[in-house]
């Protein structure tokens, strides 16, 4: 058992040694599908060559109501091939919504907190300052107003600097 744990630790540390956070900053748009919040502004800040923080802020407004969503993710980044990476890490979300009185027969509103994670793959272009990614952020909501499991696929395009 000790040998297996040692082998796993060596593999994880060697993967981190070859990881690449190419740019310290990236800002852009994250477009989601499924039962996630939808479109968000996304920002990534590189902490080192192998990890970063991502913050996503979304606003939603239509005739049925409105709301906001703020997510934070700590990511580890691993290099697959030059410019192509995969990443994963824990995530937390804070949000609020409010439905109009004529939607679903009530003026329902509330706040929620969610915890979960994020996993995805990205490509960093060398010729232009662009990062494209696809990921999923499964989360479980907590609180009296939202205790659902949420998951969806998202694509992002970010300007890197």
N, C-alpha and C positions, 0 to 999 in steps of 0.2 A: 504494500500500500504506500509506503514511504517513497519507493522508487517511482510509482505512478504519479504521485503528487510532485515530486522533483522534476520529472519529465514534463508535466503540464506547466509548471512554473517556468522552466527553461524555454519552452515553446512560446508562452505568452510574452516573456521578456524579449525574446529574439524577434517576435513579430513587432513589438513596440520599437525596437531598434531600427527597423526598416520603414517605419511609418513616416508620412509626410503631410504636415499642415503647411501648404505652399505659401499662403498669404496670411498675414496677421488679421486682416479685416475683410469681411465680405458682407454686402448688403443687397437685398433684392426682394423678390416676391415668392411666396410659397402658396401653391394652389392645391387645395385638398378635395378629396371625394370621399364617399362613404358617409358614415355618421360622425364626421369630424366637423370642426368649426367652419371650414371653407378657406377662403383667401386670407392670407396674412402677410404682413411685412416681416422679413426675417433678417437677422443680423448675427454674424459669427465673429467671435474674437478668439484668435489663436493664443493659447497659454504657453505652448511649447511646440516641439516638432511632432508630438504624438497626441496632444489633447487640446480641446477648445470648449468654449461655451457658446451655445446658440440661444437666442431669445427671439420668440415669434409673437407678434401682436396682431390681433385680428378684430375688426369691427363688422357687425352684421346689422343691417337695417332694411326692413321692407314694410309692406302694409300690415303684416301680422304682428310686428314688434321689432325689438332691437336688442343688441347685446355686445359684449366684448369678451375677449379671451387673451390671456397672457401666459405663454409657456416658456419654461426654461429647461435647457438640456445640457448636461455635462457629457461630452463625447470623447471617446478614444477613437483615433483614426489609424487605419492600417493600409499600407501601400499594396495594391494588387499588381499594378504595372505603371510605368511612367505616366503620371497625370490621373490615373484611375485608382480610386481609393474606396474602401468601405469603412463604415463607422457605426458605433453603437454606444449607448449610454443611458443612464437614468434620466427621467423627466418628471416635471411637476407643472401643473396648470392651475390657474386661478381665473375665474370668470363670473359673469353676471348676465342675466337676460330678463326681459320684460315683454310679455305678450299683451296686445291690445284687448280691451274688453270684449270685442266682437269675435275674437279668435278662440275657438274651442269653448265658448260660452263663459269664459272667466278672464279676469285680468291677472293671470298667473305671472309671477316673477320670482326671482331668487338669485342666489349666488352658489357657486360650486368650487370645489377643490378636487383635483385629480392627481394621481400618481401613476407612473408607468415607466415606459422606456421608449427609445427610438432606435431603429436600425435602418441603414440605407447604404446606397452606393452613389459615388459622385465622380465627375470628370472635370479636371481643371485644365483649361486650354492654355498652351504655352504661348501662342501667337497673340492672343487677345486676353484682356482681364475678365474672363468669364468662368463661372463655376455652374455646372448643371448637376442636379441630383434628383434621385427618386428615393423615397423612404416611407416608412410607416411608423406611427407613434401610438401604439396601443396603450390605453389608460383606463383606470377604474375611477369613477367619480365618487366622492364622499360628501355627506351632508344630507339634511332633510329634504332638499329639493332636487338632488341629482345623485343617484347611486347606480348609474349605468356603466356598462363596459362600452367604450368607444374605440373604434379602429377604422382607419381608412388609408388609402394610398395618396401620397402627395408628390408633386414635382416642384422643383425650385430652380430659379435662375437668379444668380447673384453676380454683382459687379465686385471684383476683388481688387484690393489695394494694400 
